[in-house]
Structures are given as structure tokens and as C-alpha cells.
Amino acid sequence: MQDLALVLVIVLIVVIIWRGPKTLPLIGKAFGQGVKEAKREINDMRSDGSKDDKQA
């Protein structure tokens, strides 16, 4: 787990240097929207699965 955190920090530093600090909020917003969409899809799959279980 520590290795993953270290890699993420290194990638973040590289992105800041490469893209500049002005684009960081845009990257964060895109990441947040991706996480929100993933959670929505997971919840949809869970709710679809529970409907199938009740019908059976």
C-alpha cells in the first residue's frame, strides 16, 4: 500500500511540473467526476442484483 501511495505522489509531482499548477483543479474535477460515476454504476449494479434476488 505504501508503494502505491509513493507512486501516486510521484505522478502528482510530475503532472504539476508538466502541466503547471493552473490545470490541477481541472484534473481534480475530472478525477472526482470519474469516482462519482463509478460509485453510481456500482450502486446501480447492486440495486439490479437485489431486484433479481427478490424476483427469484
mmCIF file of the N, C-alpha and C atoms, coordinates in Angstrom:
data_MODEL
# 
_entry.id   MODEL 
# 
loop_
_atom_site.group_PDB 
_atom_site.id 
_atom_site.type_symbol 
_atom_site.label_atom_id 
_atom_site.label_alt_id 
_atom_site.label_comp_id 
_atom_site.label_asym_id 
_atom_site.label_entity_id 
_atom_site.label_seq_id 
_atom_site.pdbx_PDB_ins_code 
_atom_site.Cartn_x 
_atom_site.Cartn_y 
_atom_site.Cartn_z 
_atom_site.occupancy 
_atom_site.B_iso_or_equiv 
_atom_site.pdbx_formal_charge 
_atom_site.auth_seq_id 
_atom_site.auth_comp_id 
_atom_site.auth_asym_id 
_atom_site.auth_atom_id 
_atom_site.pdbx_PDB_model_num 
ATOM 1   N N  . MET A 1 1  ? 0.829   -1.193  0.000   1.00 0.00 ? 1  MET A N  1 
ATOM 2   C CA . MET A 1 1  ? 0.000   0.000   0.000   1.00 0.00 ? 1  MET A CA 1 
ATOM 3   C C  . MET A 1 1  ? 0.872   1.254   0.000   1.00 0.00 ? 1  MET A C  1 
ATOM 4   N N  . GLN A 1 2  ? 1.980   1.205   0.696   1.00 0.00 ? 2  GLN A N  1 
ATOM 5   C CA . GLN A 1 2  ? 2.875   2.357   0.739   1.00 0.00 ? 2  GLN A CA 1 
ATOM 6   C C  . GLN A 1 2  ? 3.504   2.613   -0.621  1.00 0.00 ? 2  GLN A C  1 
ATOM 7   N N  . ASP A 1 3  ? 3.760   1.525   -1.357  1.00 0.00 ? 3  ASP A N  1 
ATOM 8   C CA . ASP A 1 3  ? 4.337   1.691   -2.691  1.00 0.00 ? 3  ASP A CA 1 
ATOM 9   C C  . ASP A 1 3  ? 3.368   2.425   -3.613  1.00 0.00 ? 3  ASP A C  1 
ATOM 10  N N  . LEU A 1 4  ? 2.099   2.098   -3.503  1.00 0.00 ? 4  LEU A N  1 
ATOM 11  C CA . LEU A 1 4  ? 1.081   2.748   -4.324  1.00 0.00 ? 4  LEU A CA 1 
ATOM 12  C C  . LEU A 1 4  ? 1.000   4.234   -3.997  1.00 0.00 ? 4  LEU A C  1 
ATOM 13  N N  . ALA A 1 5  ? 1.042   4.558   -2.723  1.00 0.00 ? 5  ALA A N  1 
ATOM 14  C CA . ALA A 1 5  ? 0.986   5.963   -2.312  1.00 0.00 ? 5  ALA A CA 1 
ATOM 15  C C  . ALA A 1 5  ? 2.199   6.721   -2.831  1.00 0.00 ? 5  ALA A C  1 
ATOM 16  N N  . LEU A 1 6  ? 3.360   6.104   -2.770  1.00 0.00 ? 6  LEU A N  1 
ATOM 17  C CA . LEU A 1 6  ? 4.580   6.740   -3.265  1.00 0.00 ? 6  LEU A CA 1 
ATOM 18  C C  . LEU A 1 6  ? 4.497   6.981   -4.768  1.00 0.00 ? 6  LEU A C  1 
ATOM 19  N N  . VAL A 1 7  ? 4.000   6.020   -5.497  1.00 0.00 ? 7  VAL A N  1 
ATOM 20  C CA . VAL A 1 7  ? 3.851   6.174   -6.952  1.00 0.00 ? 7  VAL A CA 1 
ATOM 21  C C  . VAL A 1 7  ? 2.867   7.285   -7.268  1.00 0.00 ? 7  VAL A C  1 
ATOM 22  N N  . LEU A 1 8  ? 1.755   7.355   -6.534  1.00 0.00 ? 8  LEU A N  1 
ATOM 23  C CA . LEU A 1 8  ? 0.771   8.408   -6.778  1.00 0.00 ? 8  LEU A CA 1 
ATOM 24  C C  . LEU A 1 8  ? 1.343   9.792   -6.495  1.00 0.00 ? 8  LEU A C  1 
ATOM 25  N N  . VAL A 1 9  ? 2.146   9.914   -5.446  1.00 0.00 ? 9  VAL A N  1 
ATOM 26  C CA . VAL A 1 9  ? 2.768   11.192  -5.131  1.00 0.00 ? 9  VAL A CA 1 
ATOM 27  C C  . VAL A 1 9  ? 3.743   11.589  -6.233  1.00 0.00 ? 9  VAL A C  1 
ATOM 28  N N  . ILE A 1 10 ? 4.530   10.648  -6.707  1.00 0.00 ? 10 ILE A N  1 
ATOM 29  C CA . ILE A 1 10 ? 5.491   10.935  -7.785  1.00 0.00 ? 10 ILE A CA 1 
ATOM 30  C C  . ILE A 1 10 ? 4.760   11.354  -9.054  1.00 0.00 ? 10 ILE A C  1 
ATOM 31  N N  . VAL A 1 11 ? 3.681   10.652  -9.382  1.00 0.00 ? 11 VAL A N  1 
ATOM 32  C CA . VAL A 1 11 ? 2.903   11.002  -10.575 1.00 0.00 ? 11 VAL A CA 1 
ATOM 33  C C  . VAL A 1 11 ? 2.306   12.398  -10.419 1.00 0.00 ? 11 VAL A C  1 
ATOM 34  N N  . LEU A 1 12 ? 1.811   12.727  -9.242  1.00 0.00 ? 12 LEU A N  1 
ATOM 35  C CA . LEU A 1 12 ? 1.244   14.053  -8.992  1.00 0.00 ? 12 LEU A CA 1 
ATOM 36  C C  . LEU A 1 12 ? 2.297   15.138  -9.180  1.00 0.00 ? 12 LEU A C  1 
ATOM 37  N N  . ILE A 1 13 ? 3.493   14.909  -8.685  1.00 0.00 ? 13 ILE A N  1 
ATOM 38  C CA . ILE A 1 13 ? 4.571   15.884  -8.848  1.00 0.00 ? 13 ILE A CA 1 
ATOM 39  C C  . ILE A 1 13 ? 4.929   16.055  -10.321 1.00 0.00 ? 13 ILE A C  1 
ATOM 40  N N  . VAL A 1 14 ? 5.006   14.961  -11.050 1.00 0.00 ? 14 VAL A N  1 
ATOM 41  C CA . VAL A 1 14 ? 5.321   15.035  -12.478 1.00 0.00 ? 14 VAL A CA 1 
ATOM 42  C C  . VAL A 1 14 ? 4.230   15.800  -13.226 1.00 0.00 ? 14 VAL A C  1 
ATOM 43  N N  . VAL A 1 15 ? 2.979   15.549  -12.889 1.00 0.00 ? 15 VAL A N  1 
ATOM 44  C CA . VAL A 1 15 ? 1.865   16.245  -13.550 1.00 0.00 ? 15 VAL A CA 1 
ATOM 45  C C  . VAL A 1 15 ? 1.920   17.733  -13.257 1.00 0.00 ? 15 VAL A C  1 
ATOM 46  N N  . ILE A 1 16 ? 2.215   18.094  -12.014 1.00 0.00 ? 16 ILE A N  1 
ATOM 47  C CA . ILE A 1 16 ? 2.308   19.516  -11.662 1.00 0.00 ? 16 ILE A CA 1 
ATOM 48  C C  . ILE A 1 16 ? 3.419   20.194  -12.457 1.00 0.00 ? 16 ILE A C  1 
ATOM 49  N N  . ILE A 1 17 ? 4.558   19.534  -12.561 1.00 0.00 ? 17 ILE A N  1 
ATOM 50  C CA . ILE A 1 17 ? 5.673   20.111  -13.316 1.00 0.00 ? 17 ILE A CA 1 
ATOM 51  C C  . ILE A 1 17 ? 5.340   20.187  -14.796 1.00 0.00 ? 17 ILE A C  1 
ATOM 52  N N  . TRP A 1 18 ? 4.739   19.133  -15.327 1.00 0.00 ? 18 TRP A N  1 
ATOM 53  C CA . TRP A 1 18 ? 4.474   19.043  -16.767 1.00 0.00 ? 18 TRP A CA 1 
ATOM 54  C C  . TRP A 1 18 ? 3.343   19.977  -17.198 1.00 0.00 ? 18 TRP A C  1 
ATOM 55  N N  . ARG A 1 19 ? 2.239   19.962  -16.472 1.00 0.00 ? 19 ARG A N  1 
ATOM 56  C CA . ARG A 1 19 ? 1.055   20.728  -16.883 1.00 0.00 ? 19 ARG A CA 1 
ATOM 57  C C  . ARG A 1 19 ? 0.968   22.101  -16.227 1.00 0.00 ? 19 ARG A C  1 
ATOM 58  N N  . GLY A 1 20 ? 1.616   22.257  -15.108 1.00 0.00 ? 20 GLY A N  1 
ATOM 59  C CA . GLY A 1 20 ? 1.535   23.525  -14.392 1.00 0.00 ? 20 GLY A CA 1 
ATOM 60  C C  . GLY A 1 20 ? 0.447   23.491  -13.341 1.00 0.00 ? 20 GLY A C  1 
ATOM 61  N N  . PRO A 1 21 ? 0.567   24.324  -12.339 1.00 0.00 ? 21 PRO A N  1 
ATOM 62  C CA . PRO A 1 21 ? -0.400  24.296  -11.234 1.00 0.00 ? 21 PRO A CA 1 
ATOM 63  C C  . PRO A 1 21 ? -1.783  24.811  -11.610 1.00 0.00 ? 21 PRO A C  1 
ATOM 64  N N  . LYS A 1 22 ? -1.902  25.533  -12.708 1.00 0.00 ? 22 LYS A N  1 
ATOM 65  C CA . LYS A 1 22 ? -3.209  26.084  -13.083 1.00 0.00 ? 22 LYS A CA 1 
ATOM 66  C C  . LYS A 1 22 ? -4.177  25.003  -13.545 1.00 0.00 ? 22 LYS A C  1 
ATOM 67  N N  . THR A 1 23 ? -3.680  23.905  -14.094 1.00 0.00 ? 23 THR A N  1 
ATOM 68  C CA . THR A 1 23 ? -4.565  22.857  -14.582 1.00 0.00 ? 23 THR A CA 1 
ATOM 69  C C  . THR A 1 23 ? -4.909  21.831  -13.515 1.00 0.00 ? 23 THR A C  1 
ATOM 70  N N  . LEU A 1 24 ? -4.304  21.936  -12.340 1.00 0.00 ? 24 LEU A N  1 
ATOM 71  C CA . LEU A 1 24 ? -4.550  20.967  -11.280 1.00 0.00 ? 24 LEU A CA 1 
ATOM 72  C C  . LEU A 1 24 ? -6.022  20.906  -10.856 1.00 0.00 ? 24 LEU A C  1 
ATOM 73  N N  . PRO A 1 25 ? -6.722  22.027  -10.705 1.00 0.00 ? 25 PRO A N  1 
ATOM 74  C CA . PRO A 1 25 ? -8.150  21.930  -10.365 1.00 0.00 ? 25 PRO A CA 1 
ATOM 75  C C  . PRO A 1 25 ? -8.973  21.198  -11.427 1.00 0.00 ? 25 PRO A C  1 
ATOM 76  N N  . LEU A 1 26 ? -8.625  21.374  -12.678 1.00 0.00 ? 26 LEU A N  1 
ATOM 77  C CA . LEU A 1 26 ? -9.347  20.671  -13.747 1.00 0.00 ? 26 LEU A CA 1 
ATOM 78  C C  . LEU A 1 26 ? -9.115  19.165  -13.667 1.00 0.00 ? 26 LEU A C  1 
ATOM 79  N N  . ILE A 1 27 ? -7.892  18.785  -13.377 1.00 0.00 ? 27 ILE A N  1 
ATOM 80  C CA . ILE A 1 27 ? -7.572  17.363  -13.241 1.00 0.00 ? 27 ILE A CA 1 
ATOM 81  C C  . ILE A 1 27 ? -8.324  16.781  -12.042 1.00 0.00 ? 27 ILE A C  1 
ATOM 82  N N  . GLY A 1 28 ? -8.347  17.512  -10.935 1.00 0.00 ? 28 GLY A N  1 
ATOM 83  C CA . GLY A 1 28 ? -9.069  17.065  -9.753  1.00 0.00 ? 28 GLY A CA 1 
ATOM 84  C C  . GLY A 1 28 ? -10.560 16.931  -9.996  1.00 0.00 ? 28 GLY A C  1 
ATOM 85  N N  . LYS A 1 29 ? -11.118 17.872  -10.740 1.00 0.00 ? 29 LYS A N  1 
ATOM 86  C CA . LYS A 1 29 ? -12.543 17.823  -11.053 1.00 0.00 ? 29 LYS A CA 1 
ATOM 87  C C  . LYS A 1 29 ? -12.864 16.608  -11.917 1.00 0.00 ? 29 LYS A C  1 
ATOM 88  N N  . ALA A 1 30 ? -12.031 16.353  -12.917 1.00 0.00 ? 30 ALA A N  1 
ATOM 89  C CA . ALA A 1 30 ? -12.244 15.195  -13.785 1.00 0.00 ? 30 ALA A CA 1 
ATOM 90  C C  . ALA A 1 30 ? -12.131 13.895  -12.994 1.00 0.00 ? 30 ALA A C  1 
ATOM 91  N N  . PHE A 1 31 ? -11.160 13.827  -12.089 1.00 0.00 ? 31 PHE A N  1 
ATOM 92  C CA . PHE A 1 31 ? -10.999 12.637  -11.261 1.00 0.00 ? 31 PHE A CA 1 
ATOM 93  C C  . PHE A 1 31 ? -12.214 12.442  -10.356 1.00 0.00 ? 31 PHE A C  1 
ATOM 94  N N  . GLY A 1 32 ? -12.690 13.517  -9.754  1.00 0.00 ? 32 GLY A N  1 
ATOM 95  C CA . GLY A 1 32 ? -13.861 13.443  -8.884  1.00 0.00 ? 32 GLY A CA 1 
ATOM 96  C C  . GLY A 1 32 ? -15.105 12.985  -9.627  1.00 0.00 ? 32 GLY A C  1 
ATOM 97  N N  . GLN A 1 33 ? -15.286 13.482  -10.831 1.00 0.00 ? 33 GLN A N  1 
ATOM 98  C CA . GLN A 1 33 ? -16.439 13.062  -11.620 1.00 0.00 ? 33 GLN A CA 1 
ATOM 99  C C  . GLN A 1 33 ? -16.337 11.587  -11.991 1.00 0.00 ? 33 GLN A C  1 
ATOM 100 N N  . GLY A 1 34 ? -15.124 11.124  -12.266 1.00 0.00 ? 34 GLY A N  1 
ATOM 101 C CA . GLY A 1 34 ? -14.928 9.707   -12.575 1.00 0.00 ? 34 GLY A CA 1 
ATOM 102 C C  . GLY A 1 34 ? -15.261 8.825   -11.386 1.00 0.00 ? 34 GLY A C  1 
ATOM 103 N N  . VAL A 1 35 ? -14.840 9.242   -10.199 1.00 0.00 ? 35 VAL A N  1 
ATOM 104 C CA . VAL A 1 35 ? -15.140 8.480   -8.989  1.00 0.00 ? 35 VAL A CA 1 
ATOM 105 C C  . VAL A 1 35 ? -16.642 8.474   -8.729  1.00 0.00 ? 35 VAL A C  1 
ATOM 106 N N  . LYS A 1 36 ? -17.282 9.622   -8.916  1.00 0.00 ? 36 LYS A N  1 
ATOM 107 C CA . LYS A 1 36 ? -18.732 9.712   -8.698  1.00 0.00 ? 36 LYS A CA 1 
ATOM 108 C C  . LYS A 1 36 ? -19.481 8.794   -9.663  1.00 0.00 ? 36 LYS A C  1 
ATOM 109 N N  . GLU A 1 37 ? -19.064 8.775   -10.913 1.00 0.00 ? 37 GLU A N  1 
ATOM 110 C CA . GLU A 1 37 ? -19.707 7.918   -11.908 1.00 0.00 ? 37 GLU A CA 1 
ATOM 111 C C  . GLU A 1 37 ? -19.489 6.439   -11.572 1.00 0.00 ? 37 GLU A C  1 
ATOM 112 N N  . ALA A 1 38 ? -18.296 6.100   -11.123 1.00 0.00 ? 38 ALA A N  1 
ATOM 113 C CA . ALA A 1 38 ? -18.020 4.709   -10.750 1.00 0.00 ? 38 ALA A CA 1 
ATOM 114 C C  . ALA A 1 38 ? -18.899 4.281   -9.581  1.00 0.00 ? 38 ALA A C  1 
ATOM 115 N N  . LYS A 1 39 ? -19.048 5.142   -8.582  1.00 0.00 ? 39 LYS A N  1 
ATOM 116 C CA . LYS A 1 39 ? -19.913 4.819   -7.438  1.00 0.00 ? 39 LYS A CA 1 
ATOM 117 C C  . LYS A 1 39 ? -21.350 4.637   -7.883  1.00 0.00 ? 39 LYS A C  1 
ATOM 118 N N  . ARG A 1 40 ? -21.808 5.502   -8.794  1.00 0.00 ? 40 ARG A N  1 
ATOM 119 C CA . ARG A 1 40 ? -23.179 5.402   -9.296  1.00 0.00 ? 40 ARG A CA 1 
ATOM 120 C C  . ARG A 1 40 ? -23.396 4.070   -10.010 1.00 0.00 ? 40 ARG A C  1 
ATOM 121 N N  . GLU A 1 41 ? -22.432 3.664   -10.822 1.00 0.00 ? 41 GLU A N  1 
ATOM 122 C CA . GLU A 1 41 ? -22.547 2.395   -11.547 1.00 0.00 ? 41 GLU A CA 1 
ATOM 123 C C  . GLU A 1 41 ? -22.556 1.211   -10.587 1.00 0.00 ? 41 GLU A C  1 
ATOM 124 N N  . ILE A 1 42 ? -21.706 1.259   -9.560  1.00 0.00 ? 42 ILE A N  1 
ATOM 125 C CA . ILE A 1 42 ? -21.668 0.176   -8.573  1.00 0.00 ? 42 ILE A CA 1 
ATOM 126 C C  . ILE A 1 42 ? -22.998 0.077   -7.849  1.00 0.00 ? 42 ILE A C  1 
ATOM 127 N N  . ASN A 1 43 ? -23.551 1.224   -7.460  1.00 0.00 ? 43 ASN A N  1 
ATOM 128 C CA . ASN A 1 43 ? -24.852 1.213   -6.779  1.00 0.00 ? 43 ASN A CA 1 
ATOM 129 C C  . ASN A 1 43 ? -25.946 0.691   -7.700  1.00 0.00 ? 43 ASN A C  1 
ATOM 130 N N  . ASP A 1 44 ? -25.898 1.047   -8.980  1.00 0.00 ? 44 ASP A N  1 
ATOM 131 C CA . ASP A 1 44 ? -26.886 0.542   -9.938  1.00 0.00 ? 44 ASP A CA 1 
ATOM 132 C C  . ASP A 1 44 ? -26.789 -0.976  -10.075 1.00 0.00 ? 44 ASP A C  1 
ATOM 133 N N  . MET A 1 45 ? -25.558 -1.482  -10.142 1.00 0.00 ? 45 MET A N  1 
ATOM 134 C CA . MET A 1 45 ? -25.376 -2.928  -10.255 1.00 0.00 ? 45 MET A CA 1 
ATOM 135 C C  . MET A 1 45 ? -25.893 -3.644  -9.007  1.00 0.00 ? 45 MET A C  1 
ATOM 136 N N  . ARG A 1 46 ? -25.630 -3.057  -7.829  1.00 0.00 ? 46 ARG A N  1 
ATOM 137 C CA . ARG A 1 46 ? -26.106 -3.667  -6.588  1.00 0.00 ? 46 ARG A CA 1 
ATOM 138 C C  . ARG A 1 46 ? -27.623 -3.669  -6.528  1.00 0.00 ? 46 ARG A C  1 
ATOM 139 N N  . SER A 1 47 ? -28.232 -2.555  -6.933  1.00 0.00 ? 47 SER A N  1 
ATOM 140 C CA . SER A 1 47 ? -29.694 -2.484  -6.865  1.00 0.00 ? 47 SER A CA 1 
ATOM 141 C C  . SER A 1 47 ? -30.322 -3.421  -7.899  1.00 0.00 ? 47 SER A C  1 
ATOM 142 N N  . ASP A 1 48 ? -29.703 -3.562  -9.062  1.00 0.00 ? 48 ASP A N  1 
ATOM 143 C CA . ASP A 1 48 ? -30.205 -4.505  -10.061 1.00 0.00 ? 48 ASP A CA 1 
ATOM 144 C C  . ASP A 1 48 ? -30.086 -5.937  -9.548  1.00 0.00 ? 48 ASP A C  1 
ATOM 145 N N  . GLY A 1 49 ? -29.011 -6.230  -8.862  1.00 0.00 ? 49 GLY A N  1 
ATOM 146 C CA . GLY A 1 49 ? -28.809 -7.572  -8.313  1.00 0.00 ? 49 GLY A CA 1 
ATOM 147 C C  . GLY A 1 49 ? -29.813 -7.893  -7.227  1.00 0.00 ? 49 GLY A C  1 
ATOM 148 N N  . SER A 1 50 ? -30.140 -6.925  -6.389  1.00 0.00 ? 50 SER A N  1 
ATOM 149 C CA . SER A 1 50 ? -31.106 -7.179  -5.319  1.00 0.00 ? 50 SER A CA 1 
ATOM 150 C C  . SER A 1 50 ? -32.510 -7.345  -5.886  1.00 0.00 ? 50 SER A C  1 
ATOM 151 N N  . LYS A 1 51 ? -32.824 -6.653  -6.972  1.00 0.00 ? 51 LYS A N  1 
ATOM 152 C CA . LYS A 1 51 ? -34.144 -6.841  -7.615  1.00 0.00 ? 51 LYS A CA 1 
ATOM 153 C C  . LYS A 1 51 ? -34.257 -8.246  -8.183  1.00 0.00 ? 51 LYS A C  1 
ATOM 154 N N  . ASP A 1 52 ? -33.167 -8.750  -8.793  1.00 0.00 ? 52 ASP A N  1 
ATOM 155 C CA . ASP A 1 52 ? -33.179 -10.094 -9.352  1.00 0.00 ? 52 ASP A CA 1 
ATOM 156 C C  . ASP A 1 52 ? -33.338 -11.148 -8.252  1.00 0.00 ? 52 ASP A C  1 
ATOM 157 N N  . ASP A 1 53 ? -32.718 -10.921 -7.095  1.00 0.00 ? 53 ASP A N  1 
ATOM 158 C CA . ASP A 1 53 ? -32.809 -11.866 -5.985  1.00 0.00 ? 53 ASP A CA 1 
ATOM 159 C C  . ASP A 1 53 ? -34.237 -11.908 -5.444  1.00 0.00 ? 53 ASP A C  1 
ATOM 160 N N  . LYS A 1 54 ? -34.910 -10.775 -5.381  1.00 0.00 ? 54 LYS A N  1 
ATOM 161 C CA . LYS A 1 54 ? -36.269 -10.736 -4.846  1.00 0.00 ? 54 LYS A CA 1 
ATOM 162 C C  . LYS A 1 54 ? -37.259 -11.420 -5.782  1.00 0.00 ? 54 LYS A C  1 
ATOM 163 N N  . GLN A 1 55 ? -36.999 -11.326 -7.089  1.00 0.00 ? 55 GLN A N  1 
ATOM 164 C CA . GLN A 1 55 ? -37.904 -11.921 -8.064  1.00 0.00 ? 55 GLN A CA 1 
ATOM 165 C C  . GLN A 1 55 ? -37.771 -13.435 -8.126  1.00 0.00 ? 55 GLN A C  1 
ATOM 166 N N  . ALA A 1 56 ? -36.620 -13.953 -7.784  1.00 0.00 ? 56 ALA A N  1 
ATOM 167 C CA . ALA A 1 56 ? -36.363 -15.403 -7.910  1.00 0.00 ? 56 ALA A CA 1 
ATOM 168 C C  . ALA A 1 56 ? -37.029 -16.200 -6.834  1.00 0.00 ? 56 ALA A C  1 
# 
